[in-house]
Amino acid sequence: MFSFFGLVESDYIIEIKTGDTVGAGTNANVWIVLYDETGKSTSAIRLDQMLKNNFERGSKDVFQISKSQTSNLRKDGQIARVEFWRDDHGSSSDWYVDKIEVQNKATKSLFVFPVYRWVLANYHYKIKHLDTSLPQQEHEDLKEPRKYFLEEKKKNYVLDQKFPKEFPNCPIQVKELPLDEQFSFNDKFSLTALTLGLKVSSKIVNFTSGDWKSIGDIATIYVPPAFPKPERASFWTDDLSFARQRLASVNHSVIRLVTHIPDKLPVTDDLVQPLLGGLTLKEAIHQKRLFICDLQILEDLPVKQGRVLCSPIALFFVDMSGQLRPIAIQLFQKPGKENPIFTPLCPSLTWALVKMWYNNADIAHHQALTHLGFTHLLIESFSLATQRHLSHSHPVYKILSPHFLNLVAINNLAVSELISDGGWVDKTMNYGNKGMYALVVKGYKDWRLDIDGTLPEELKRRGLDDFNVLPGYHFRDDAILLYNAINKYVHDYLKLYYTTPELINTDHELQNWAQELVKERNFAEGGMGIKGIPGNGTISYVEQLQQIVTSIIFISSVAHAATNFPQYEEYAFPPNYPATLLGKPPTDTKAVISEEDILKSLPNKELTLEIMTMTKILSTKGTKSLGDFEVQYIVDPKALAVVERFKKDVADISQTIKARNKERFPKYKYLDPEFIPNSISI
């Protein structure tokens, strides 16, 4: 790992890894002190190499330390601690350090000191070997620096609520983006700039002006490889494809088993008898073959002037071949003459348009809740609590941090560029940004980590925890493998550090973290207002912590991947999954809708291009796959062994899903771990 420089006689070699983030390199002077296990230390050693510009962004600098400088240390000793600092010399003195490694040449022993932070000028950082400990087990002389560091972080991680004031009790976000949360790859990263660049590079703008002449005309817009034609474009009228969108697409967790048909959906045997394969509704319910999607939460949301947003209810049936099919759709919650129940027995394009209005509503639910609210913004609350209450040395901080990479930065962009007035949501979706704000707040009122955020419990609530029920539910079938692997990983990791309940109870950093998670949402005094946290702010058992940490990692990786990466495939062909629909939904089950009527309801070419480009960008994976961490915060050898077992489990799951996909049509690749990033970074 280390190279030899010059003729210096040395017992120890120091390697310093400067971070690969914007502005990480420094021109400052840097010093270090080494401490052995007996407490003996070197004098201050200035780290500098002649004729070399040290500590550049992304660099590894290796220093042979002369024997005269380490004469106080045992030749075969261990380096238990380092102390290092920098001055503010030079025009670029800021410095981000990933880690410091010290090698004892005599014993070949390697001592690792994880840093992963911006180094303040003239502050002396003291880091112990492996730097992994609960706060009550911290070395006495390091307890105050640990406390001070957290107090300083709170000053940088100031809480705020960024939704407009007419939408109170919205999710908590950071007020100003801390330096630690800037995109690692580009400090001027912009979704708007990416969108423009994609349009120009693909030359698609040459083909996109005016209205559509026919459904076939839409297919001419695609310019591979930047904008390939979505496979869904060939199946937009197909009932099986519509049903699969409930099971293995962007909004995969609305469907539930029917135990009784609600009064607000007055469907009868006579209405759907030809669609049930000879069964009655009661018999279909008894055989667990009837399912429902109810988007009641969309009722009474604000919408853009002249636009309509349905709050539909859809009924589905599993036929004798095991295929899920839609059998009834009611577009609004209250039944009546102007709100009839449509079925596949209606005229074909009438039924197709009804499904389009259902999907337009489904998009509203998907973007505000399944995507933005219950992954992006929710995980930001966990991230902020973690940064404000858990030290870098805390083992829970180390297992969670890879799953927060770039999250706060992308959320900052989402609020400023996507859901702002006149932003992408305002331009492309029927409810506009005001409707999205309102829906996020509405959804947050009832969301619970112990149910909605815990996959086995969430499946049980919807009656889908029996894997013999609802064949073809690929999201469930693949996601549970990953949930179980993450749960095992978290269990094995936490038991290394929490060997008794007392260690949980006396961990004041962890208890403060839990209290901020559950405390009523308040950006001025702290509090994320998350319901269903096991222990309700007081963690007493490692099993409670295990459930919380498992859910955070699962949502940050698996849940986000499932709801984010199919977006282009679904949205890019407007009749398939229309973000925008014009006019009013059908009110007559016997009306004959024409292709011209369908075209009049669709967004024009310019608006379609806006939808295509943004969903293409959002559907692009930009970071490493699950378990292959960009930053390896975990350095403790016994914990690294747990990480390696997790990687193997994930690799095995990847092979299982690949084998499953050989038998699936269409394939469901989104939960193959190869396609799942560690964090919400786009």
N, C-alpha and C positions, 0 to 999 in steps of 0.2 A: 504493500500500500504506500509506503513512504520511500522517497528517493534520497540519494546521498548527494550533498552539496559540498564541494570544496574539501579541504583537508582538516576540518574541525574535528577534534576528538570529543566525542559526546557519549553520554549514557542514555540520554533521552531525546526523543524527536517529537516535535509538536506539529500537528497539522490543523489548520483553521480553514473551515469551509464558509466562505461568504455566500450569502443568499443570492438566488437568481431572480430577484425581484427588482422592479424599477427603482433606481437610486440606491441600491444596496451597497455598492462599493464606496470606499472611503479613501481620502488622502491624509487622514489624521494620523498622528503617532499613536502606536498601540504598545501597551505593556502587559506583562503577565507574571504572576507568581505561582509557583507550584508548591503544594503541600503534600507531605507523605502521611502515612497512616498514624505516625507518632506525633504529628503536629508540627514537625520541622518544616522549614520552608526555604525557598531560594530568596534571594533579593529580587527586586523588580527587574525583569528582563525586557528590554525593548526589542520588539519583533520587527526586524527590518533586514532586507537583503539588498546588497549593492547591485546597481544596474538593473533592478527589477521594480516594477510598479506593483506592489503587493495589495492584496485585499480588493481586487477588482470584482465586479459583479459576476457571480457564478464560479469564482476561482477557488482552487485549493492551494493554499500556501504552506510549504513545508519548511520547518526550521530545525536545523541541527543545533542543539543547545550545548555549548561548550561545558566540559567537565568542571571548569573553574566556577561556572555559574550555578552548578548543581551539587557542589561539594558538600553542602549540608545534608543532602538527602542520601539515604542508603542506596548503594549501587543496585541491590536486588529488591528495592522497596516498591511499594504501591503508591500511586498518586491518588490521594483520596479527594483532593479538591483543587480547583484552580481559582485564582482571583485575577480578573483582567479589567482593563479600562482603556479609554481613548481620550485624547484631548480634542479641541475644536480647531486644530490647525488645518489650513487649506480651505479652498473654496467649496469643496465637497467633503465635509467631515462626517456626514451621516453614515451610519454603518448598520447593516443587518447581518447578524451572524447566525448560521444554521447550527453548527456544532464545532467543538474543539476535541481533538483526540491526541492523547499523549501515549507514546510507546516507550516502554522500558526495553532498551536494546539487549540488556543482559538476559532478561527473563522472557523476552518476546511478548510480554503482557501488554494488552491494550486497554487504556482507560478512556471512557467516553463521557463527554460533558455536553449534553444537549442544551442549546441556548434558544434558538428560534424566536428571536426578538430584535427590535431595534435597540441599539446600544447608545445610551445617553452620554453626552460628553462629561468626563470627569467623575462619573459615578462608578464605584468599584463593585463589579458583579462577582459574587462568590457562588460557584456552582460545584456541587459534589458529584462524584463519580456515579453515573447513571441517573442521578437527580430524580428519583421516583420515591415519594414518601407521602404518607398521610400527614396532615399538619401537626397532630399531636405527637407524632414520632419524629418530627423534624429536629435536627441538631439545635441545641439551645441558642447558640450564637447566630443561627440563621432564621430563627422564628420572627424576629423583628423585621429583617429585610424582606421576608416573605409577606408579612403583613403590609409593609410599606408598598411593595410592588402591586398588591391588589388594590390598595387605596388609590394609587396613581392610575391604575387601569380604569377604575370607576370614573375618574375625571375625563378620560378619553371616550368611554362608552356611556355617553349621556343618553337617556331614553327620551323618546318623542313619539307622538302619534301624527303620522303624515297625511292621513286622510283629511279632507276638508272638514271644517268644524261642524257642519250639519250631519256628520256621521260619527257621533261620539262612540266611545268604547270599541274603537277599532284596534287591530293588532298593534303591539308595541314594536317600534323600530328604533334604530340608532339615529340620533339627531344629526350628527355630522360624521361622515365616513372617516374612521380612524386610519392612520397610516398603515397599521397592521392589516387592515381589511382591503387595501387597494388591490386591484387585479395584479397578480404577480407578473403578467406578461405584457401589460400595456396600461400606462396610467391615463391614456386618453381613449380607452375603449368605448365605443358607442354603438348601440344597436341601430340607430338611424344611419350612421356612416356605413355600417356593414350592409344594411339594406340597399343603400344607394350603390355601393360597390358591386353587389351581386347583380343588380339590375343592369349596370353598365357592362360588366364583364360578360354577361350572358347574351347581351344585345337583345334581350327580350322586350325592351321598351319599344322597339320598332314594330312590334306586332300588337300592341295593347292600347287601343283607343277606340272609343265608341261602344255600341251595344252588340250583343250576340245576335247572329242571324239564325242560328240553329243550335241544337244541342251538340251536333257534330262539329260546329264551328269552335266550340270550347276546346276541343282536343287539339286544335292547331296552335294553341298558345305555347305549348311546352317545347323547351329548348334544352335537350340533354347536353352535357351531364348535370349542369347546374339545376335545371328544372325538368326532371324526368316526368313522363306521364304516370300518374298514380295508378296502381293496379285497381284500386277501387273505382276508377272511372268507368270500367267495363261492367260494374255490378250495381250502379246507383239505383236501379229500379228493383233489384232482386231482394225478395223478402228474407232469404237466408243470410244475405250479406248485412241487411239491416239488423237482423237479430244478433249476428256475430258482433256487431258494434257494441252491444250491451255486455259482451263477455270478454272481448279481447281487443279493446280499443282504448281511446283516451278516457272514457268515462265508465269505468269497469265495475264500479261498486254501488250502483243504484238499484240494480235488479234484486228482487227478493222472492222467496217462495210464497205462494198464496196459501193462506190458511182459511181465509174467507174473503169474499169480494165486497169491497166497501160500498155502502149505499150510494155514494156519490158517483159510482160507475154502474149504472143500471143495465148491465149487460144480461142478456137472457139466453137460455138454451136455443130458443128459436133463432136468435140473431146469429149465433156462431156454430150451430149444430153441424153444418157442412164442413167445418174446419177442425173438428175435434176427433175425427177418426171413429165416429160411432159412439163416443162417450158423451155423458152429460157433464156440465160444469162441476157438479158435485163429485162425480167419479174422477174427473181429471185432478181435482184438488186432493182427493183421497190417495190417488196414485202418485202424488207429488210431481205432477207434470205441468202445472200451471204456475206462471210467474208474472210479476207485475213490476213496472217502473212508474213511480209516482213522483212527479216534480212539483209537488204542492208548494215547496219553499219559494218557487218563482212567482207565486201569486202576489199581485199588488206591488211589484217592484216599479220604480220609475223607469220610463223608457224614453228614447228620443222622440221628438215631435214627429208625428205622422207614421211612427213605427208601432209594431205590435210584437209583444213577447208572450207566447203561450205558456201555460202551466199544465202540461198534458199528463195524462195517465195512459199507459200502454199495457196491454195484456198479451202474454206470450204462452205458447204451448209446445211441449216436446212431443214430436210425432213418433210413429212406430219405428222409424229409422234412427231415432235419437237426435234429430235435428230440431233446433229451436226455431219457431216461426211466430211472427206477429199475427194475432187474430183480431185485435180491436185497439183502436186509439180514440180517445176523447181529448180534444185539444185544450180544454179549460176544466177547471175543477167542478164548477156547478153545472149539473146536467140541465138540459132544456132544449127547446125547439131550435134555437140558434147555436146550440152546442151538441150536435148529435154524436153518436158513436159510429166511427168509420171502420170498415173491415176490408179485407182483401177482395170481397165480393163486389165492392164499388167499382165504377169504371177505372181502368188501369192507371191513367195519368192523374185522376182525382186521388186515388190511393197513394200514388207516388208523391203528389204535392203535400198530402197530409203527413207522410213520413218526413218530408223535407221540413215542414213546420215543427214536427217533433224534434228533429235533429237540431234545428235552429235554437230551440229551447235547451236541448241537451248541451249545446256549445256554451250557452250562458252559464249553466251549472258547472260544466267542466272547467272553464277558464277561471271563474271567480272562486270556486270552492275546491274541487278535486285538485286543481293545479295551483293557482296563486295562493289561496287561503290556507289550504290544508297541507301544503308542502313548503313553498317559499316562505310565506310570512310566519307560519307556525314555527318552522325550524329556526327562523331568526330569533324568536323569543328564547328558545333553548340556547342558541349560540350566545346571545347577549348575557343571559344569566350565567353561563359558563365562564365567559370572559370576565365578568364582574365579581365572581365569587370563588372560582377555583384557580389556584396557583398553577403555573406551568409545571410545578413538581408533582401535582396531584395525579394519581393514576387515572381517575375518571376524565380529567382534562386530556390526558394523553390518548385515551381510546376514542374520545369524541372528536378531537380537533381535526383529523383528516376529513371528517364528514361535514365540516363547516367551510371548507376551502372555497373562496370566491362567492360564497352565498350572500353575505351582506352587501358586497359590491354589486352583484347582479340585481338584488332587490332594490338597491338605491336607483339603479338605472330603470328598473321596471316602473317604479313610481313616477320618476321624472320624465320618462320617454314614452312608456306604453299606456299608462292609465291616467295621464294628465289630461287637462282640457285640450281637445284637438289632437290628442295622441292616437295611437293605433287602435285601441279599444273604442275610443269615441268615433273614429271614422268607420270602423269595419263591423261593429256589432250593434244589434237592434237596441239593446238597453243602454249603450254608451257607457262612459265612465261612471256616471252617477248611479246607474243600475248596478254596476259591478261593485262599487263601494258599498251600496246598500246590501247587496247579497252577501258579501264577505262578513259584514257585521251581523247579519241575520244568522248566517251559518255558525259563527263563533259562539253564539249564545248557548248552543246545545252540544257542541263538540266536546268529547271526553277522551282522554288518553287511554283510560283503562278499557274502553269499548271501541271507539272509532279509530284510535291509534294503536290498537293491539289486534293484529290480524285474526288470530283464532276466535277472539270474542266478537269481532266485527262480522265475521262469517256466520257465527252462531246466531247473532241478532237477526241476520237476514235469512236464517233457515238454510244456509248453504254450507254448513260445516260437515254434512254428510257428503262424501265425495262420490257417492253413487247417484246423488241428486244433481241434475243439470249437467249432462255430458257436454263436453266442448267448452267448459268454462276454463279456458287456458290461463287466464290471469290467476285465478284461485289455485289451480293445480301446480303452476310454476312458482307462484309467490310463496306458498306455504313451505316449499323446500328451502327457499332462501331465508324465510323468517326463522325456521328451525335451526338453520346453520348459524345465523347471526345470534340467536338466543344461546346456543351452545358456546359460541365464541365468547360472548359477554359473561356467561356463567363461569367458564374456565378462567377468564381473565380476572374477574372480581374476586374470586375465591383465593387468589394469590395474596391479596392485600387485606381483605376483610375475613379474617379467620374466626372472629367471634362477633356476636351482636354488639358488644361493648365498643369495638372499634368503629362501628357505624354510628352508635349513639354519641360518641365523644368526638366525632369528626365535625368540627364547627364549620369548616368551609362547605362541606357537603350539606349540612343542615341549613346554612344560610342560602345555599343554591336552591334547595327544595322549597324553602319559604318564599323566595322571590318568584319561583314558578307559579305558586298557587295564590299568592297575595293578589288582592283585587287590582285589576289593571289600572296603573297610575304612573304616568311617565315622570311626574315630578318627584314622587316618593319611592319609586320602584314598585315592581309588581307586574307579572305577565298575565295573571288572570286565567291560567290554564286549568280547566276542570279535570277531575278524574286522575290526578297524580296520586299513585299509591302512597298511603300514609298521610295524604292531605297536608303536606308541608313538614312532616316529621317522619323521616325514614328510620325505621326501627330494625328492619331485616334486610339482608342482602338480596332476598328475592324481590323485594319492592324496588330496590335500585336496579336490579337486573331487568325488570320489566320496563322501567323508564328508559334505560340506556339502549335496550334492544329496540324499542319503538323509535327512538331518535335516529338510530343508524338505519333501520328499515325504511323509515319515511324519507330520509335524506338520500337514500340510494335507490332502493327497489321501487317504492311507491312513486317517487318522482320520475324515474325512468319510464314506468308503465304509462304515466299520464302525459309525459312530455314528448317522447320521441316518435309516437305515431302521428303527430300533428300534421305534418306535410302530407302524408299518405291520405289522411282523412279530409283535410280542409282544402287541399289544392284544386280539387274538382268541385266547383260550387254546388251542383245538384246533389252530390253525395252527402255533404255535411256543411250546409250553408251558414256562414257566420252572419251574413246579411240576407234578409228576405224583405222584399218590398210588397206593398199592398196589404191585403187582409187574407187570413186563412179561410179555407172553404167552410161553408155552413150547410151545404146540401149534399147528402150522401149519393144522390142520383145525378148530380150535375156532371156534365161531361167536360172535363178540362182538356185543353188542347196544348200542343207543344208551345204555341205562341204565349199562352197563359203562363206556362212554366218559365219561359224566357223573360217575361215581364217582371217576374218575381225575383229574378237573380240580380246580383250586383253586376255593374258594367265591367268592361275590361280593365279600366284603371283600378277600380276597387279590388277586383279579383287579383290583380298583380300585387297590390299591397298585402293581401291575405297570403298569397303564395310566398312572397319573399320573406315575410316575417316568420311564417311557420317553417319555412326551409331553414332559416337561421336557428330557430329554436329547436329544430329536430336534429341538429348536428352535434354529435358528441365531441367535446373538446378536452376532456381530461382522462386520466387513466381509469382502468376498470376496477371493479370492486375487489378490494383486498390488495391491489397493487398501489400502495399509497404514494402520492406525490411527495409527501413529507413524512418521514418515519419518526414520529414523536416517541414511539415506544423503543427503548434501547435496553431495557432490563432483559438479560438472557432468558430467564424463565418465562417472561411475558412474550418474548420473541418466538419462543417455542409454540405458544398458544396461537400467535399470528400465523405461523407456518402451517399449523393444523387447519386453521380457518381457510387459508389459501388452497389447501388440498381439498377441503370440503367444497369450496366454491368451484374448483376445477372439475370435480366429480359431477356437480350439479350441471355445469355447462355441458358435459358430455351427455347427461340424461336428457336435457332439454333438446340438444341437437338430435338425439335419437327420436324423441317425441315428434319433432318437426318433420322428420322424414315421412310420418304418417298423417300429418295435418295438412288441410287445405282450407284457407291459406296458412302458411307458416306463421308462427307467433314468436318472433325473434327478440322481442323487446325485453324479456326477462332472462335471456341467456346472459350470464354474468359478463361475457365479453362486451356486451353493449350497455352495461350498467356502470355509470361513473360512481365514484365514492361520494360525491357531494353534488349539491344543486348549484352548478356553476354556469348554467345557461337557462 
